[in-house]
Amino acid sequence: MKDGYWLVGFQYELTGYLYSLGRIPRCKSAMLKHLKPGDKVLVAGVGHGTEAIEASRLGADVTAVDLSETMLSHFRRRIEKEKPPKEIRVIHDDIFNIKDTGHYDMVIANFFLNVFSETRVVEVANHLGSLTKPDGYFVVGEFVLPVEKGWRGVLQKINWYLAISFYSATTEAVFHPVWNYPALVEGSGCKIEDIEYFKIFDTNLYWSILGKKTGR
Ligand SMILES: C[S@@+](CC[C@H](N)C(=O)[O-])C[C@H]1O[C@@H](n2cnc3c(N)ncnc32)[C@H](O)[C@@H]1O
């Protein structure tokens, strides 16, 4: 299986923390407040697994999937060290091989949809929506759409293009503008219930989007 993060996977979590002055880890866990003990949670493209460990601490049954063995080795090390109370199911595979349709109370895609091309991202979002239970949640944590005017809009663009320039040069992530994540969540059959923003210099740079699966 191809490991797109073999070169830079080791620094991913720390760099994300430093780059965002702590906003990215907060963004990743923002919607866990909607979990109940015993809920089934799927974390797609789990990386080092900040929110997966936190969800386990909240009593959820967590399944975590990632294509990169490098990322998963860091995640497993964190599990060893932090000893979350419930066992986390770790799957080394492509998210499209997860076929538990309508199974999860919450499906989380943090900084995951941004690695895909314009056509692929729609397929991935729709697949994740299909894994979500009716009335379950589909959560996306991401870079905001750069819609602000003046210097704030420039800052939003710089924040995204610096990150994607680095990761498209060093991983399999595709270089592209910021996708419209609320539209992708809606398109997957979920209604947007909440959006929480994370700011630096009074400018929205990251958002956590909570979609609720409608019965369609
Ligand atoms: C940008 S990183 C984000 C990691 C983590 N969610 C975070 O926020 O720190 C994207 C992750 O998605 C994984 N990934 C990419 N394509 C995948 C696929 N088709 N199936 C499963 N994981 C995939 C990568 O290996 C990588 O760990």
The ligand as an SDF file (V2000), in Angstrom:
LIG
                    3D

 27 29  0  0  0  0  0  0  0  0999 V2000
   -3.5360   15.8360    5.6630 C   0  0  0  0  0  0  0  0  0  0  0  0
   -3.4100   14.3560    6.5680 S   0  0  0  0  0  0  0  0  0  0  0  0
   -4.5290   14.6510    7.9390 C   0  0  0  0  0  0  0  0  0  0  0  0
   -4.2980   13.7090    9.0960 C   0  0  0  0  0  0  0  0  0  0  0  0
   -5.2260   13.9210   10.3150 C   0  0  0  0  0  0  0  0  0  0  0  0
   -6.6260   13.7640    9.9810 N   0  0  0  0  0  0  0  0  0  0  0  0
   -4.9830   15.2440   10.9510 C   0  0  0  0  0  0  0  0  0  0  0  0
   -5.8660   16.1110   10.9070 O   0  0  0  0  0  0  0  0  0  0  0  0
   -3.9170   15.4230   11.5180 O   0  0  0  0  0  0  0  0  0  0  0  0
   -4.3760   13.2850    5.5470 C   0  0  0  0  0  0  0  0  0  0  0  0
   -4.3420   11.8340    5.9840 C   0  0  0  0  0  0  0  0  0  0  0  0
   -5.2310   11.0880    5.1600 O   0  0  0  0  0  0  0  0  0  0  0  0
   -4.6000    9.8540    4.8060 C   0  0  0  0  0  0  0  0  0  0  0  0
   -5.2090    9.3970    3.5410 N   0  0  0  0  0  0  0  0  0  0  0  0
   -5.0700    9.9530    2.3160 C   0  0  0  0  0  0  0  0  0  0  0  0
   -5.8170    9.2890    1.4130 N   0  0  0  0  0  0  0  0  0  0  0  0
   -6.4320    8.2790    2.0870 C   0  0  0  0  0  0  0  0  0  0  0  0
   -7.3570    7.2570    1.7110 C   0  0  0  0  0  0  0  0  0  0  0  0
   -7.7720    7.1330    0.4580 N   0  0  0  0  0  0  0  0  0  0  0  0
   -7.8030    6.4150    2.6690 N   0  0  0  0  0  0  0  0  0  0  0  0
   -7.3760    6.5370    3.9570 C   0  0  0  0  0  0  0  0  0  0  0  0
   -6.5140    7.4920    4.3730 N   0  0  0  0  0  0  0  0  0  0  0  0
   -6.0440    8.3490    3.4510 C   0  0  0  0  0  0  0  0  0  0  0  0
   -3.1300   10.2040    4.7060 C   0  0  0  0  0  0  0  0  0  0  0  0
   -2.3080    9.0750    4.8120 O   0  0  0  0  0  0  0  0  0  0  0  0
   -2.9700   11.1920    5.8630 C   0  0  0  0  0  0  0  0  0  0  0  0
   -2.6540   10.5440    7.0660 O   0  0  0  0  0  0  0  0  0  0  0  0
  1  2  1  0
  2  3  1  0
  2 10  1  0
  3  4  1  0
  4  5  1  0
  5  6  1  0
  5  7  1  0
  7  8  2  0
  7  9  1  0
 10 11  1  0
 11 12  1  0
 11 26  1  0
 12 13  1  0
 13 14  1  0
 13 24  1  0
 14 15  1  0
 14 23  1  0
 15 16  2  0
 16 17  1  0
 17 18  1  0
 17 23  2  0
 18 19  1  0
 18 20  2  0
 20 21  1  0
 21 22  2  0
 22 23  1  0
 24 25  1  0
 24 26  1  0
 26 27  1  0
M  CHG  2   2   1   9  -1
M  END
$$$$
